[in-house]
Amino acid sequence: MATKNASEKATKKSTTATKSAKFQHIGLVKNDPYLEPYENAIRGRHDHAVWKLTQLTRNGKTSLTDFASGYDYFGLHKTARGGWVFREWAPNATEIYLVGDFNNWQEDEKYKAKRVEGTGNWELKLPAKALKHGDLYKMHVHWNGGDGERIPAWAQRVVQDENTKIFSAQVWAPKPYEWKKKTFKAKTNPLLIYECHIGMGEDAEKVGTYTEFKDNVLPRVVKDGYNCIQIMAIQEHPYYGSFGYHVSSFFAASSRFGTPEELKELIDTAHQNGIAVIMDIVHSHAVKNEIEGLGNLAGDPNQFFYPGDRHEHPAWDSLCFDYGKDDVIHFLLSNCKYWLNEFHFDGFRFDGVTSMLYYSHGLGEAFCNYGDYFNGHEDDNAICYLTLANKLIHEVNPNAITIAEEVSGMPGLAAKFEDGGYGFDYRMAMNIPDYWIKTIKEQSDENWKPSSIFWEVKNRRPDEKTISYCESHDQALVGDKTIIFRLIDADMYWHFAKKDVNGVAERGIALHKMIRLVTAAAINGGYLNFMGNEFGHPEWIDFPREGNGWSYKYARRQWNLVDNKDLCYHWLGDFDREMLKVIKSEKNFNKTPVQEIWHNDGDQILAFMRGDLVFVFNFSPTRSFTDYGFLVPTGSYDVVLNTDAKEFGGNGFADDSMTHLTNYDPLYVNDHKEWLKLYIPARSAVVLRKN
């Protein structure tokens, strides 16, 4: 591994140059002087990516976009003359046959591929009548010492037999989908993401489809005010219960949800409604399965993956890609381009980035100071790949969205490539849900500190945009708990009808709204909600498995609950909709600074402004305040949202119809500020707009 110690060596170099008056710090260090001791390591990573980019583009003679076109060459394709061509990269193979419905699954010389001279590639050309749309097929691969049936690595359609549960590739050559919305630009100021899963998107106890999601769930997303859906589990995966994170066929849209054309129609319809569509892309690891996946495609288990002790992921029971191989980079970059071009996805949320960055996968590490990111345990090959992936994605679509799911806090992840960053548009603010879980579990309401809350929801690097969220799918899985379940627990089953709400439910309803509002109000990039959590979905997620009798009871979303006006769920859903409406009402919300007005941990009061919006929170469970004053810009203010409003399940203690006028104070005349005095009921929050 030639680049293994690049960061370590760079860190040890002399920092004399950084002290030179003529020396220009790289952008990442300019923005954060505390990174200066590690500038050589940052430059080393940047230079490594530039070197690899130059190599892959043959000194700029071609583009990264041209390089990442493997899906047009490999796999099964119809030729211009109506025949077929099949190609596969399998350097360790000695023979490859296509077997399938067309030859009774027997090796046939007519379907025998030939090695392309001087390469590890294999090619088979066939006449039009040799295959037909819908045929099932696999490769029968031979290698020294063995053979076996395999699904081609570049297969774009893979299906599972309902009876035998066996996966096969499928010849897929329908009439090309005609896009109604040919061009689309996502709205990203701010980015409001609805994280979702197609299969569990239905109320019925079954696997939902792309078409059902388009017809039944997408209209809810539009109505609720989100401008982006983030779809999980798109890449084909053998085990439904893996949530899509043990991928077997990277170029195949999961057939358990429908056809590729039905997925395209879903994306097209979303675009027509102004909704961007991004997908969870899994390049951090792959399923170990050999027949369905890449685990042993042609007798070489290391064809795609690291050898030795880095071969398997110790925590995920999966295989780790070898990002130091150009052919693997080609495969993964082509995968990025494929989903953008063929399906018109608007970008990606990269899963498991922490696992990619470190030899340890981040397991058992604390990451307490900057030195922990530059001590030689970083996988520079993976860092290079992620940097190139971001460069490619934005080359293919300058308006694309890329998000890193990363927990260690690696500096520069969502900084510009030119500044020494890795080029993601956003990083997940994974500290926020962790904070809420810890706070709810370990602290009584009386000890919640607004200063800590405010710090946590805006704790981020100023040069990197983040996606803030209270909870994602991770907190909804069996073994964990959503916020609403942590707050109310079993009382949700007995006291969530409006006529029978008890104190536990009232507390949960109030805090659910406040937690969401303070998190969303402080974003600097985007906000994410997992499907159903906006209305406090009562059940955890438990996919069909042996332990639950292969039941779909908990692998669905119960929309009937939020639609029932006799239950409390619609209060939370209605509040979520109005909250997003208020945030979108402030022009360029992301660019408006978060300006603290006041916090008092004793009173448990927090207030801050964004543009013309004033956000006021009273986290005290028992104390309401009359004429609580804040210094704000002089003028009049109207209430635009109140968590305590009756239409959101509150008490309606305040008169939100009145206009609040600021009170003159001669001490602050030159500051153009006066006192805004409010009645703030216990455990409530209010948003006002300056007129």
ABEGO torsion letter per residue (X at the ends): XAAAAAAAAAAABBAAAAABAABBBBAAAAABAAAAAAAAAAAAAAAAAAAAAAAAAGGGABBAAAAAAAAAABEBBBBAAGBBBBBBBBAABABBBBBEAAAGGBBBAAABBBBBBGBABBBBBBBAAABBBGBBBBBBBBBBGBBEBBBBAABABBBBBAAAGBBBBBBBBBBBBBBABABBBBBAOBBBBBBBBAAAABABBBBBBAAAAAAAAAAAAAAAGBABBBBBGABBBABAAAGGABBABAABBBAAAEBAAAAAAAAAAAAAAGBBBBBBBBAABBBABAAABAABAAGBAAAABBBEAAABBAAAGBBBBBAABAAAAAAAAAAAAAAAAAAGBAEBBBBGAAAAABAAGGBGBAGABAAAAAAGABBAAAAAAAAAAAAAAAAABAABBBBBBBAAGBBGAABBAAAGBAGBABBBBAAAAAAAAAAAAABBAAABBAAAAAAAAABBBAABBBBBBABBAAAABBGBBBAAAAAAEAAAAAAABAAABBAAAAAAAAAAAAAAAAAAAABAABBBBBBGAAAGBABBBBBBBAAAGGBAAABBBBAAAAABAABAAAAAAAAAAAAAAAAAABBGAAABBBBBABBBAAAGBBBBBBEABBBBBBABAABBBBGBBBBBBBEBBBBABBAABAAAGBAGABBAABBBBBBBBAAAAAAGBBBBBBBBBBGBBBBBBBX
